[in-house]
Amino acid sequence: MNTTLFQLSWSAACALACIGTSGAAEPPAPPNKVPALTVELPKILQEDEQRVLGEIARKIEGTLSGKASSEKTRDPDGRLGIYIDCPNPFLTPPGTPGMDVRKTWVLLAIFAAVTSTEGSPVVVDYIGLTDPEGANGKRWFYELDMKAAAGVQKEVFSGALTMEQGYEKIIASWRRVTRA
């Protein structure tokens, strides 16, 4: 057991305080130790990481209509994401007119992100997709793990999945994230 100088000093002070008192006085209890407060700040990306993510975003934007971006920090789990904003609402209920166009856009956005990150020195962990509704106010997006996205792309490109099956697999794999 490690005894610190503070603990020894406290014990000595308590013993001295008890000398000369009548009866079996107990030494006062040591003060409660307050645990150190640890706050983890987001890790700000290095300049070269920001540059590479900017290049990836420009490649994605050159492939489809939509704005692509990244944040200058890692998320709370230490991961990096690339975000793609669709200029038109795409997250609508099934059966909505134009749904096929929206499905196609989601697939193209995913495939553009996967292709644009291949061979990158910076590992992108996920893709965030949103539309005008999610880009305004309290920001929300659908997050898809990059490995899952790459798997769907490989299966669609090889013919193992149809585009419709690829879309269904994507929406089954993503999760909605809301950020202030």
VMD Tcl script that builds the backbone (N, CA, C; Angstrom):
set m [mol new atoms 540]
animate dup $m
set s [atomselect $m all]
$s set {name element resname resid chain x y z} {
  {N N MET 1 A 0.850 -1.169 0.000}
  {CA C MET 1 A 0.000 0.000 0.000}
  {C C MET 1 A 0.895 1.230 0.000}
  {N N ASN 2 A 0.651 2.136 -0.889}
  {CA C ASN 2 A 1.424 3.360 -0.982}
  {C C ASN 2 A 0.853 4.389 -0.017}
  {N N THR 3 A 1.723 4.977 0.782}
  {CA C THR 3 A 1.307 6.010 1.709}
  {C C THR 3 A 1.961 7.296 1.260}
  {N N THR 4 A 1.148 8.299 1.042}
  {CA C THR 4 A 1.699 9.567 0.598}
  {C C THR 4 A 2.134 10.391 1.791}
  {N N LEU 5 A 2.944 11.390 1.519}
  {CA C LEU 5 A 3.407 12.301 2.562}
  {C C LEU 5 A 2.210 13.000 3.201}
  {N N PHE 6 A 1.198 13.331 2.399}
  {CA C PHE 6 A -0.013 13.986 2.919}
  {C C PHE 6 A -0.711 13.087 3.932}
  {N N GLN 7 A -0.837 11.780 3.600}
  {CA C GLN 7 A -1.512 10.859 4.517}
  {C C GLN 7 A -0.744 10.721 5.826}
  {N N LEU 8 A 0.597 10.644 5.731}
  {CA C LEU 8 A 1.415 10.547 6.945}
  {C C LEU 8 A 1.275 11.811 7.781}
  {N N SER 9 A 1.309 12.978 7.149}
  {CA C SER 9 A 1.181 14.252 7.861}
  {C C SER 9 A -0.180 14.348 8.517}
  {N N TRP 10 A -1.219 13.927 7.815}
  {CA C TRP 10 A -2.581 13.981 8.351}
  {C C TRP 10 A -2.689 13.066 9.578}
  {N N SER 11 A -2.133 11.869 9.462}
  {CA C SER 11 A -2.169 10.925 10.587}
  {C C SER 11 A -1.416 11.490 11.786}
  {N N ALA 12 A -0.279 12.099 11.547}
  {CA C ALA 12 A 0.507 12.676 12.637}
  {C C ALA 12 A -0.259 13.825 13.291}
  {N N ALA 13 A -0.880 14.660 12.508}
  {CA C ALA 13 A -1.648 15.787 13.050}
  {C C ALA 13 A -2.813 15.277 13.885}
  {N N CYS 14 A -3.464 14.233 13.425}
  {CA C CYS 14 A -4.593 13.655 14.162}
  {C C CYS 14 A -4.112 13.066 15.484}
  {N N ALA 15 A -2.974 12.407 15.458}
  {CA C ALA 15 A -2.430 11.795 16.670}
  {C C ALA 15 A -2.067 12.877 17.680}
  {N N LEU 16 A -1.449 13.960 17.211}
  {CA C LEU 16 A -1.086 15.058 18.112}
  {C C LEU 16 A -2.324 15.715 18.696}
  {N N ALA 17 A -3.368 15.831 17.900}
  {CA C ALA 17 A -4.597 16.462 18.376}
  {C C ALA 17 A -5.252 15.617 19.458}
  {N N CYS 18 A -5.046 14.312 19.395}
  {CA C CYS 18 A -5.688 13.418 20.356}
  {C C CYS 18 A -4.911 13.333 21.670}
  {N N ILE 19 A -3.626 13.669 21.676}
  {CA C ILE 19 A -2.809 13.582 22.895}
  {C C ILE 19 A -3.305 14.632 23.886}
  {N N GLY 20 A -3.440 14.225 25.099}
  {CA C GLY 20 A -3.833 15.158 26.142}
  {C C GLY 20 A -5.336 15.303 26.264}
  {N N THR 21 A -6.113 14.662 25.425}
  {CA C THR 21 A -7.557 14.738 25.587}
  {C C THR 21 A -7.979 13.611 26.481}
  {N N SER 22 A -9.028 13.811 27.188}
  {CA C SER 22 A -9.506 12.759 28.072}
  {C C SER 22 A -10.415 11.813 27.321}
  {N N GLY 23 A -10.450 10.606 27.704}
  {CA C GLY 23 A -11.306 9.622 27.073}
  {C C GLY 23 A -10.674 9.076 25.818}
  {N N ALA 24 A -11.425 8.280 25.123}
  {CA C ALA 24 A -10.929 7.623 23.913}
  {C C ALA 24 A -11.404 8.398 22.695}
  {N N ALA 25 A -10.841 9.560 22.522}
  {CA C ALA 25 A -11.238 10.388 21.371}
  {C C ALA 25 A -10.688 9.778 20.091}
  {N N GLU 26 A -11.511 9.806 19.081}
  {CA C GLU 26 A -11.068 9.287 17.786}
  {C C GLU 26 A -10.552 10.436 16.945}
  {N N PRO 27 A -9.515 10.175 16.157}
  {CA C PRO 27 A -9.002 11.242 15.302}
  {C C PRO 27 A -10.053 11.611 14.250}
  {N N PRO 28 A -10.027 12.870 13.840}
  {CA C PRO 28 A -10.980 13.260 12.800}
  {C C PRO 28 A -10.711 12.482 11.514}
  {N N ALA 29 A -11.761 12.286 10.757}
  {CA C ALA 29 A -11.629 11.562 9.490}
  {C C ALA 29 A -10.862 12.410 8.486}
  {N N PRO 30 A -10.050 11.772 7.631}
  {CA C PRO 30 A -9.327 12.539 6.605}
  {C C PRO 30 A -10.334 13.182 5.641}
  {N N PRO 31 A -9.942 14.297 5.064}
  {CA C PRO 31 A -10.869 14.962 4.142}
  {C C PRO 31 A -11.134 14.067 2.928}
  {N N ASN 32 A -12.344 14.204 2.390}
  {CA C ASN 32 A -12.673 13.429 1.188}
  {C C ASN 32 A -11.828 13.909 0.028}
  {N N LYS 33 A -11.296 12.972 -0.666}
  {CA C LYS 33 A -10.537 13.338 -1.854}
  {C C LYS 33 A -11.511 13.574 -2.993}
  {N N VAL 34 A -11.317 14.652 -3.696}
  {CA C VAL 34 A -12.161 14.975 -4.841}
  {C C VAL 34 A -11.462 14.433 -6.083}
  {N N PRO 35 A -12.150 13.567 -6.834}
  {CA C PRO 35 A -11.494 13.033 -8.030}
  {C C PRO 35 A -11.251 14.140 -9.043}
  {N N ALA 36 A -10.179 13.992 -9.773}
  {CA C ALA 36 A -9.844 14.971 -10.802}
  {C C ALA 36 A -10.905 14.943 -11.889}
  {N N LEU 37 A -11.280 16.102 -12.356}
  {CA C LEU 37 A -12.259 16.216 -13.429}
  {C C LEU 37 A -11.532 16.088 -14.747}
  {N N THR 38 A -11.933 15.121 -15.536}
  {CA C THR 38 A -11.313 14.904 -16.828}
  {C C THR 38 A -12.320 15.253 -17.909}
  {N N VAL 39 A -11.959 16.198 -18.743}
  {CA C VAL 39 A -12.816 16.599 -19.848}
  {C C VAL 39 A -12.048 16.349 -21.127}
  {N N GLU 40 A -12.631 15.545 -21.986}
  {CA C GLU 40 A -11.989 15.261 -23.253}
  {C C GLU 40 A -12.501 16.228 -24.301}
  {N N LEU 41 A -11.609 17.039 -24.818}
  {CA C LEU 41 A -11.975 17.967 -25.872}
  {C C LEU 41 A -11.864 17.258 -27.207}
  {N N PRO 42 A -12.664 17.689 -28.194}
  {CA C PRO 42 A -12.550 17.057 -29.505}
  {C C PRO 42 A -11.138 17.251 -30.053}
  {N N LYS 43 A -10.659 16.221 -30.709}
  {CA C LYS 43 A -9.324 16.295 -31.284}
  {C C LYS 43 A -9.397 17.077 -32.590}
  {N N ILE 44 A -8.708 18.203 -32.611}
  {CA C ILE 44 A -8.682 19.027 -33.819}
  {C C ILE 44 A -7.777 18.339 -34.826}
  {N N LEU 45 A -8.237 18.302 -36.069}
  {CA C LEU 45 A -7.483 17.632 -37.113}
  {C C LEU 45 A -6.229 18.418 -37.467}
  {N N GLN 46 A -5.211 17.679 -37.852}
  {CA C GLN 46 A -3.986 18.298 -38.338}
  {C C GLN 46 A -4.271 18.968 -39.678}
  {N N GLU 47 A -3.454 19.916 -40.036}
  {CA C GLU 47 A -3.645 20.657 -41.289}
  {C C GLU 47 A -3.662 19.725 -42.502}
  {N N ASP 48 A -2.772 18.723 -42.519}
  {CA C ASP 48 A -2.737 17.806 -43.663}
  {C C ASP 48 A -3.995 16.941 -43.718}
  {N N GLU 49 A -4.551 16.569 -42.543}
  {CA C GLU 49 A -5.798 15.807 -42.529}
  {C C GLU 49 A -6.945 16.654 -43.082}
  {N N GLN 50 A -6.996 17.924 -42.683}
  {CA C GLN 50 A -8.036 18.823 -43.185}
  {C C GLN 50 A -7.918 19.003 -44.696}
  {N N ARG 51 A -6.693 19.117 -45.184}
  {CA C ARG 51 A -6.469 19.283 -46.630}
  {C C ARG 51 A -6.954 18.061 -47.398}
  {N N VAL 52 A -6.610 16.867 -46.916}
  {CA C VAL 52 A -7.028 15.631 -47.587}
  {C C VAL 52 A -8.552 15.506 -47.575}
  {N N LEU 53 A -9.184 15.794 -46.451}
  {CA C LEU 53 A -10.649 15.724 -46.386}
  {C C LEU 53 A -11.298 16.746 -47.315}
  {N N GLY 54 A -10.691 17.910 -47.454}
  {CA C GLY 54 A -11.187 18.910 -48.404}
  {C C GLY 54 A -11.107 18.406 -49.837}
  {N N GLU 55 A -10.022 17.720 -50.156}
  {CA C GLU 55 A -9.867 17.143 -51.504}
  {C C GLU 55 A -10.930 16.063 -51.748}
  {N N ILE 56 A -11.167 15.235 -50.744}
  {CA C ILE 56 A -12.192 14.193 -50.868}
  {C C ILE 56 A -13.555 14.838 -51.098}
  {N N ALA 57 A -13.861 15.882 -50.349}
  {CA C ALA 57 A -15.151 16.575 -50.497}
  {C C ALA 57 A -15.302 17.137 -51.912}
  {N N ARG 58 A -14.242 17.727 -52.438}
  {CA C ARG 58 A -14.313 18.279 -53.811}
  {C C ARG 58 A -14.527 17.178 -54.844}
  {N N LYS 59 A -13.892 16.020 -54.651}
  {CA C LYS 59 A -14.106 14.889 -55.572}
  {C C LYS 59 A -15.566 14.454 -55.553}
  {N N ILE 60 A -16.132 14.362 -54.352}
  {CA C ILE 60 A -17.531 13.947 -54.219}
  {C C ILE 60 A -18.442 14.956 -54.899}
  {N N GLU 61 A -18.213 16.238 -54.653}
  {CA C GLU 61 A -19.044 17.287 -55.259}
  {C C GLU 61 A -18.945 17.264 -56.781}
  {N N GLY 62 A -17.792 16.872 -57.301}
  {CA C GLY 62 A -17.624 16.793 -58.748}
  {C C GLY 62 A -18.371 15.618 -59.361}
  {N N THR 63 A -18.761 14.670 -58.541}
  {CA C THR 63 A -19.441 13.471 -59.022}
  {C C THR 63 A -20.957 13.629 -59.022}
  {N N LEU 64 A -21.495 14.395 -58.089}
  {CA C LEU 64 A -22.953 14.489 -57.988}
  {C C LEU 64 A -23.357 15.885 -57.561}
  {N N SER 65 A -24.650 16.163 -57.701}
  {CA C SER 65 A -25.142 17.454 -57.229}
  {C C SER 65 A -25.341 17.344 -55.724}
  {N N GLY 66 A -24.680 18.183 -55.019}
  {CA C GLY 66 A -24.745 18.156 -53.570}
  {C C GLY 66 A -23.480 18.762 -53.008}
  {N N LYS 67 A -23.542 19.166 -51.773}
  {CA C LYS 67 A -22.392 19.763 -51.106}
  {C C LYS 67 A -21.774 18.716 -50.199}
  {N N ALA 68 A -20.469 18.579 -50.243}
  {CA C ALA 68 A -19.756 17.645 -49.370}
  {C C ALA 68 A -18.828 18.445 -48.474}
  {N N SER 69 A -18.692 17.994 -47.240}
  {CA C SER 69 A -17.837 18.705 -46.288}
  {C C SER 69 A -17.359 17.747 -45.207}
  {N N SER 70 A -16.486 18.249 -44.372}
  {CA C SER 70 A -16.047 17.492 -43.201}
  {C C SER 70 A -15.917 18.482 -42.057}
  {N N GLU 71 A -15.835 17.968 -40.857}
  {CA C GLU 71 A -15.631 18.833 -39.698}
  {C C GLU 71 A -14.142 18.935 -39.431}
  {N N LYS 72 A -13.758 19.907 -38.641}
  {CA C LYS 72 A -12.339 20.103 -38.341}
  {C C LYS 72 A -11.912 19.343 -37.094}
  {N N THR 73 A -12.836 18.554 -36.554}
  {CA C THR 73 A -12.530 17.746 -35.374}
  {C C THR 73 A -13.057 16.334 -35.590}
  {N N ARG 74 A -12.558 15.436 -34.797}
  {CA C ARG 74 A -13.088 14.079 -34.785}
  {C C ARG 74 A -14.362 14.078 -33.949}
  {N N ASP 75 A -15.227 13.088 -34.163}
  {CA C ASP 75 A -16.454 13.021 -33.370}
  {C C ASP 75 A -16.102 12.547 -31.952}
  {N N PRO 76 A -17.079 12.506 -31.043}
  {CA C PRO 76 A -16.774 12.107 -29.659}
  {C C PRO 76 A -16.134 10.724 -29.525}
  {N N ASP 77 A -16.313 9.870 -30.527}
  {CA C ASP 77 A -15.709 8.537 -30.488}
  {C C ASP 77 A -14.349 8.505 -31.184}
  {N N GLY 78 A -13.852 9.668 -31.618}
  {CA C GLY 78 A -12.548 9.742 -32.266}
  {C C GLY 78 A -12.566 9.410 -33.746}
  {N N ARG 79 A -13.760 9.386 -34.345}
  {CA C ARG 79 A -13.876 8.999 -35.756}
  {C C ARG 79 A -13.988 10.223 -36.661}
  {N N LEU 80 A -13.640 10.011 -37.928}
  {CA C LEU 80 A -13.766 11.051 -38.949}
  {C C LEU 80 A -14.915 10.721 -39.872}
  {N N GLY 81 A -15.642 11.749 -40.272}
  {CA C GLY 81 A -16.738 11.548 -41.212}
  {C C GLY 81 A -16.684 12.546 -42.335}
  {N N ILE 82 A -17.298 12.173 -43.431}
  {CA C ILE 82 A -17.484 13.077 -44.561}
  {C C ILE 82 A -18.993 13.246 -44.704}
  {N N TYR 83 A -19.444 14.476 -44.879}
  {CA C TYR 83 A -20.873 14.783 -44.899}
  {C C TYR 83 A -21.287 15.219 -46.289}
  {N N ILE 84 A -22.426 14.707 -46.727}
  {CA C ILE 84 A -22.946 15.052 -48.041}
  {C C ILE 84 A -24.369 15.566 -47.869}
  {N N ASP 85 A -24.600 16.781 -48.344}
  {CA C ASP 85 A -25.919 17.406 -48.272}
  {C C ASP 85 A -26.571 17.345 -49.643}
  {N N CYS 86 A -27.714 16.700 -49.716}
  {CA C CYS 86 A -28.485 16.651 -50.953}
  {C C CYS 86 A -29.214 17.991 -51.105}
  {N N PRO 87 A -29.205 18.581 -52.299}
  {CA C PRO 87 A -29.889 19.864 -52.474}
  {C C PRO 87 A -31.414 19.742 -52.427}
  {N N ASN 88 A -31.949 18.544 -52.586}
  {CA C ASN 88 A -33.390 18.313 -52.569}
  {C C ASN 88 A -33.734 17.323 -51.458}
  {N N PRO 89 A -34.951 17.402 -50.926}
  {CA C PRO 89 A -35.336 16.415 -49.906}
  {C C PRO 89 A -35.250 14.995 -50.473}
  {N N PHE 90 A -34.566 14.127 -49.788}
  {CA C PHE 90 A -34.487 12.736 -50.259}
  {C C PHE 90 A -34.980 11.744 -49.227}
  {N N LEU 91 A -35.137 12.161 -48.012}
  {CA C LEU 91 A -35.574 11.244 -46.969}
  {C C LEU 91 A -37.078 11.410 -46.781}
  {N N THR 92 A -37.830 10.790 -47.673}
  {CA C THR 92 A -39.282 10.920 -47.674}
  {C C THR 92 A -39.905 9.540 -47.568}
  {N N PRO 93 A -41.177 9.485 -47.199}
  {CA C PRO 93 A -41.832 8.179 -47.054}
  {C C PRO 93 A -41.875 7.410 -48.381}
  {N N PRO 94 A -41.831 6.079 -48.317}
  {CA C PRO 94 A -41.948 5.273 -49.535}
  {C C PRO 94 A -43.242 5.611 -50.267}
  {N N GLY 95 A -43.186 5.529 -51.584}
  {CA C GLY 95 A -44.367 5.814 -52.396}
  {C C GLY 95 A -44.478 7.270 -52.794}
  {N N THR 96 A -43.590 8.117 -52.269}
  {CA C THR 96 A -43.598 9.530 -52.617}
  {C C THR 96 A -43.159 9.672 -54.075}
  {N N PRO 97 A -43.826 10.544 -54.847}
  {CA C PRO 97 A -43.379 10.751 -56.238}
  {C C PRO 97 A -41.904 11.155 -56.272}
  {N N GLY 98 A -41.180 10.587 -57.212}
  {CA C GLY 98 A -39.751 10.881 -57.346}
  {C C GLY 98 A -38.870 10.060 -56.427}
  {N N MET 99 A -39.437 9.067 -55.761}
  {CA C MET 99 A -38.657 8.264 -54.812}
  {C C MET 99 A -37.497 7.550 -55.500}
  {N N ASP 100 A -37.682 7.087 -56.724}
  {CA C ASP 100 A -36.599 6.401 -57.434}
  {C C ASP 100 A -35.402 7.319 -57.630}
  {N N VAL 101 A -35.667 8.589 -57.908}
  {CA C VAL 101 A -34.581 9.555 -58.071}
  {C C VAL 101 A -33.839 9.724 -56.755}
  {N N ARG 102 A -34.574 9.768 -55.671}
  {CA C ARG 102 A -33.950 9.929 -54.349}
  {C C ARG 102 A -33.104 8.708 -53.997}
  {N N LYS 103 A -33.607 7.528 -54.282}
  {CA C LYS 103 A -32.841 6.304 -54.010}
  {C C LYS 103 A -31.549 6.308 -54.822}
  {N N THR 104 A -31.663 6.699 -56.072}
  {CA C THR 104 A -30.487 6.750 -56.938}
  {C C THR 104 A -29.470 7.740 -56.385}
  {N N TRP 105 A -29.953 8.903 -55.930}
  {CA C TRP 105 A -29.036 9.901 -55.385}
  {C C TRP 105 A -28.307 9.354 -54.155}
  {N N VAL 106 A -29.010 8.675 -53.279}
  {CA C VAL 106 A -28.374 8.097 -52.076}
  {C C VAL 106 A -27.285 7.117 -52.502}
  {N N LEU 107 A -27.597 6.236 -53.436}
  {CA C LEU 107 A -26.595 5.270 -53.902}
  {C C LEU 107 A -25.396 5.977 -54.526}
  {N N LEU 108 A -25.650 6.968 -55.384}
  {CA C LEU 108 A -24.547 7.689 -56.021}
  {C C LEU 108 A -23.703 8.422 -54.988}
  {N N ALA 109 A -24.336 9.010 -53.979}
  {CA C ALA 109 A -23.591 9.711 -52.938}
  {C C ALA 109 A -22.698 8.739 -52.167}
  {N N ILE 110 A -23.242 7.593 -51.828}
  {CA C ILE 110 A -22.464 6.576 -51.106}
  {C C ILE 110 A -21.302 6.092 -51.969}
  {N N PHE 111 A -21.594 5.772 -53.218}
  {CA C PHE 111 A -20.541 5.269 -54.106}
  {C C PHE 111 A -19.481 6.337 -54.365}
  {N N ALA 112 A -19.889 7.608 -54.500}
  {CA C ALA 112 A -18.927 8.697 -54.705}
  {C C ALA 112 A -18.021 8.836 -53.479}
  {N N ALA 113 A -18.592 8.722 -52.283}
  {CA C ALA 113 A -17.791 8.830 -51.060}
  {C C ALA 113 A -16.798 7.672 -50.948}
  {N N VAL 114 A -17.268 6.468 -51.221}
  {CA C VAL 114 A -16.384 5.298 -51.130}
  {C C VAL 114 A -15.248 5.429 -52.144}
  {N N THR 115 A -15.582 5.742 -53.381}
  {CA C THR 115 A -14.572 5.858 -54.432}
  {C C THR 115 A -13.592 6.986 -54.135}
  {N N SER 116 A -14.086 8.102 -53.620}
  {CA C SER 116 A -13.231 9.260 -53.346}
  {C C SER 116 A -12.293 9.055 -52.169}
  {N N THR 117 A -12.610 8.130 -51.298}
  {CA C THR 117 A -11.745 7.891 -50.136}
  {C C THR 117 A -10.775 6.728 -50.339}
  {N N GLU 118 A -10.959 5.969 -51.408}
  {CA C GLU 118 A -10.059 4.831 -51.649}
  {C C GLU 118 A -8.622 5.320 -51.804}
  {N N GLY 119 A -7.715 4.691 -51.089}
  {CA C GLY 119 A -6.300 5.031 -51.168}
  {C C GLY 119 A -5.924 6.308 -50.427}
  {N N SER 120 A -6.853 6.876 -49.681}
  {CA C SER 120 A -6.580 8.118 -48.954}
  {C C SER 120 A -5.657 7.849 -47.771}
  {N N PRO 121 A -4.722 8.764 -47.510}
  {CA C PRO 121 A -3.875 8.598 -46.331}
  {C C PRO 121 A -4.639 8.861 -45.025}
  {N N VAL 122 A -5.805 9.486 -45.139}
  {CA C VAL 122 A -6.646 9.755 -43.975}
  {C C VAL 122 A -7.820 8.775 -44.021}
  {N N VAL 123 A -8.020 8.040 -42.947}
  {CA C VAL 123 A -9.097 7.058 -42.894}
  {C C VAL 123 A -10.407 7.764 -42.533}
  {N N VAL 124 A -11.381 7.657 -43.424}
  {CA C VAL 124 A -12.715 8.198 -43.166}
  {C C VAL 124 A -13.551 7.045 -42.641}
  {N N ASP 125 A -14.119 7.234 -41.451}
  {CA C ASP 125 A -14.823 6.155 -40.774}
  {C C ASP 125 A -16.295 6.039 -41.146}
  {N N TYR 126 A -16.915 7.152 -41.524}
  {CA C TYR 126 A -18.340 7.097 -41.850}
  {C C TYR 126 A -18.730 8.198 -42.822}
  {N N ILE 127 A -19.895 8.004 -43.420}
  {CA C ILE 127 A -20.497 8.976 -44.321}
  {C C ILE 127 A -21.751 9.492 -43.627}
  {N N GLY 128 A -21.955 10.797 -43.653}
  {CA C GLY 128 A -23.170 11.399 -43.120}
  {C C GLY 128 A -23.974 11.982 -44.263}
  {N N LEU 129 A -25.217 11.562 -44.413}
  {CA C LEU 129 A -26.090 12.070 -45.482}
  {C C LEU 129 A -27.229 12.876 -44.877}
  {N N THR 130 A -27.502 14.031 -45.458}
  {CA C THR 130 A -28.640 14.826 -45.023}
  {C C THR 130 A -29.218 15.565 -46.221}
  {N N ASP 131 A -30.292 16.290 -45.988}
  {CA C ASP 131 A -30.931 17.081 -47.037}
  {C C ASP 131 A -31.222 18.466 -46.455}
  {N N PRO 132 A -31.893 19.361 -47.204}
  {CA C PRO 132 A -32.101 20.721 -46.682}
  {C C PRO 132 A -32.775 20.761 -45.311}
  {N N GLU 133 A -33.677 19.857 -45.056}
  {CA C GLU 133 A -34.361 19.821 -43.756}
  {C C GLU 133 A -33.372 19.521 -42.630}
  {N N GLY 134 A -32.468 18.585 -42.859}
  {CA C GLY 134 A -31.500 18.205 -41.833}
  {C C GLY 134 A -30.320 19.144 -41.720}
  {N N ALA 135 A -30.093 19.969 -42.734}
  {CA C ALA 135 A -28.959 20.883 -42.715}
  {C C ALA 135 A -29.294 22.194 -42.010}
  {N N ASN 136 A -30.572 22.435 -41.724}
  {CA C ASN 136 A -30.993 23.680 -41.086}
  {C C ASN 136 A -31.452 23.419 -39.666}
  {N N GLY 137 A -31.236 24.394 -38.800}
  {CA C GLY 137 A -31.667 24.262 -37.415}
  {C C GLY 137 A -30.853 23.222 -36.684}
  {N N LYS 138 A -31.537 22.318 -36.007}
  {CA C LYS 138 A -30.853 21.243 -35.286}
  {C C LYS 138 A -30.418 20.207 -36.309}
  {N N ARG 139 A -29.139 20.175 -36.595}
  {CA C ARG 139 A -28.597 19.351 -37.675}
  {C C ARG 139 A -28.771 17.867 -37.389}
  {N N TRP 140 A -29.262 17.139 -38.381}
  {CA C TRP 140 A -29.337 15.690 -38.297}
  {C C TRP 140 A -28.821 15.113 -39.613}
  {N N PHE 141 A -28.372 13.910 -39.539}
  {CA C PHE 141 A -27.913 13.209 -40.735}
  {C C PHE 141 A -28.026 11.720 -40.493}
  {N N TYR 142 A -27.990 10.982 -41.582}
  {CA C TYR 142 A -27.942 9.532 -41.484}
  {C C TYR 142 A -26.497 9.122 -41.656}
  {N N GLU 143 A -25.998 8.381 -40.665}
  {CA C GLU 143 A -24.605 7.960 -40.640}
  {C C GLU 143 A -24.498 6.516 -41.116}
  {N N LEU 144 A -23.577 6.290 -42.027}
  {CA C LEU 144 A -23.317 4.950 -42.543}
  {C C LEU 144 A -21.834 4.659 -42.397}
  {N N ASP 145 A -21.513 3.558 -41.765}
  {CA C ASP 145 A -20.124 3.138 -41.607}
  {C C ASP 145 A -19.481 2.971 -42.979}
  {N N MET 146 A -18.277 3.481 -43.133}
  {CA C MET 146 A -17.593 3.444 -44.434}
  {C C MET 146 A -17.347 2.007 -44.898}
  {N N LYS 147 A -17.043 1.101 -43.990}
  {CA C LYS 147 A -16.816 -0.298 -44.390}
  {C C LYS 147 A -18.104 -0.921 -44.912}
  {N N ALA 148 A -19.227 -0.605 -44.269}
  {CA C ALA 148 A -20.518 -1.115 -44.754}
  {C C ALA 148 A -20.830 -0.530 -46.123}
  {N N ALA 149 A -20.542 0.760 -46.302}
  {CA C ALA 149 A -20.783 1.416 -47.593}
  {C C ALA 149 A -19.932 0.780 -48.691}
  {N N ALA 150 A -18.671 0.525 -48.380}
  {CA C ALA 150 A -17.777 -0.098 -49.365}
  {C C ALA 150 A -18.247 -1.508 -49.713}
  {N N GLY 151 A -18.765 -2.231 -48.725}
  {CA C GLY 151 A -19.293 -3.576 -48.974}
  {C C GLY 151 A -20.494 -3.559 -49.902}
  {N N VAL 152 A -21.404 -2.592 -49.678}
  {CA C VAL 152 A -22.580 -2.476 -50.551}
  {C C VAL 152 A -22.139 -2.117 -51.963}
  {N N GLN 153 A -21.210 -1.180 -52.087}
  {CA C GLN 153 A -20.724 -0.797 -53.417}
  {C C GLN 153 A -20.138 -2.002 -54.142}
  {N N LYS 154 A -19.329 -2.769 -53.452}
  {CA C LYS 154 A -18.695 -3.947 -54.067}
  {C C LYS 154 A -19.751 -4.949 -54.538}
  {N N GLU 155 A -20.772 -5.170 -53.698}
  {CA C GLU 155 A -21.818 -6.123 -54.064}
  {C C GLU 155 A -22.661 -5.634 -55.243}
  {N N VAL 156 A -22.965 -4.346 -55.275}
  {CA C VAL 156 A -23.746 -3.805 -56.395}
  {C C VAL 156 A -22.920 -3.837 -57.682}
  {N N PHE 157 A -21.667 -3.410 -57.598}
  {CA C PHE 157 A -20.812 -3.382 -58.791}
  {C C PHE 157 A -20.542 -4.781 -59.340}
  {N N SER 158 A -20.505 -5.779 -58.456}
  {CA C SER 158 A -20.249 -7.150 -58.917}
  {C C SER 158 A -21.514 -7.835 -59.427}
  {N N GLY 159 A -22.665 -7.232 -59.173}
  {CA C GLY 159 A -23.929 -7.831 -59.599}
  {C C GLY 159 A -24.546 -8.740 -58.544}
  {N N ALA 160 A -23.905 -8.860 -57.391}
  {CA C ALA 160 A -24.458 -9.687 -56.314}
  {C C ALA 160 A -25.728 -9.071 -55.730}
  {N N LEU 161 A -25.844 -7.740 -55.805}
  {CA C LEU 161 A -27.046 -7.032 -55.360}
  {C C LEU 161 A -27.543 -6.134 -56.493}
  {N N THR 162 A -28.850 -5.975 -56.576}
  {CA C THR 162 A -29.414 -4.985 -57.497}
  {C C THR 162 A -29.276 -3.615 -56.825}
  {N N MET 163 A -29.530 -2.557 -57.573}
  {CA C MET 163 A -29.507 -1.210 -56.999}
  {C C MET 163 A -30.540 -1.112 -55.877}
  {N N GLU 164 A -31.724 -1.669 -56.094}
  {CA C GLU 164 A -32.781 -1.633 -55.075}
  {C C GLU 164 A -32.331 -2.358 -53.809}
  {N N GLN 165 A -31.719 -3.536 -53.970}
  {CA C GLN 165 A -31.224 -4.282 -52.811}
  {C C GLN 165 A -30.097 -3.525 -52.108}
  {N N GLY 166 A -29.249 -2.879 -52.892}
  {CA C GLY 166 A -28.170 -2.068 -52.316}
  {C C GLY 166 A -28.731 -0.930 -51.477}
  {N N TYR 167 A -29.759 -0.262 -52.014}
  {CA C TYR 167 A -30.406 0.825 -51.274}
  {C C TYR 167 A -31.012 0.305 -49.974}
  {N N GLU 168 A -31.719 -0.805 -50.055}
  {CA C GLU 168 A -32.344 -1.379 -48.854}
  {C C GLU 168 A -31.282 -1.761 -47.810}
  {N N LYS 169 A -30.158 -2.271 -48.270}
  {CA C LYS 169 A -29.080 -2.643 -47.347}
  {C C LYS 169 A -28.477 -1.393 -46.696}
  {N N ILE 170 A -28.364 -0.315 -47.456}
  {CA C ILE 170 A -27.839 0.936 -46.908}
  {C C ILE 170 A -28.760 1.468 -45.819}
  {N N ILE 171 A -30.052 1.578 -46.126}
  {CA C ILE 171 A -30.954 2.175 -45.123}
  {C C ILE 171 A -31.135 1.264 -43.900}
  {N N ALA 172 A -30.875 -0.022 -44.078}
  {CA C ALA 172 A -30.926 -0.929 -42.924}
  {C C ALA 172 A -29.675 -0.770 -42.047}
  {N N SER 173 A -28.602 -0.238 -42.632}
  {CA C SER 173 A -27.327 -0.123 -41.913}
  {C C SER 173 A -27.083 1.249 -41.304}
  {N N TRP 174 A -27.754 2.287 -41.799}
  {CA C TRP 174 A -27.444 3.610 -41.275}
  {C C TRP 174 A -28.222 3.903 -40.007}
  {N N ARG 175 A -27.786 4.934 -39.308}
  {CA C ARG 175 A -28.490 5.360 -38.100}
  {C C ARG 175 A -28.608 6.873 -38.131}
  {N N ARG 176 A -29.706 7.362 -37.584}
  {CA C ARG 176 A -29.933 8.813 -37.558}
  {C C ARG 176 A -29.168 9.419 -36.374}
  {N N VAL 177 A -28.463 10.497 -36.646}
  {CA C VAL 177 A -27.677 11.202 -35.636}
  {C C VAL 177 A -28.139 12.651 -35.628}
  {N N THR 178 A -28.368 13.200 -34.457}
  {CA C THR 178 A -28.758 14.595 -34.315}
  {C C THR 178 A -27.670 15.318 -33.531}
  {N N ARG 179 A -27.251 16.452 -34.044}
  {CA C ARG 179 A -26.246 17.271 -33.361}
  {C C ARG 179 A -26.761 18.697 -33.252}
  {N N ALA 180 A -26.407 19.332 -32.164}
  {CA C ALA 180 A -26.836 20.723 -31.944}
  {C C ALA 180 A -26.103 21.670 -32.871}
}
mol reanalyze $m
mol bondsrecalc $m
mol representation Tube
mol addrep $m
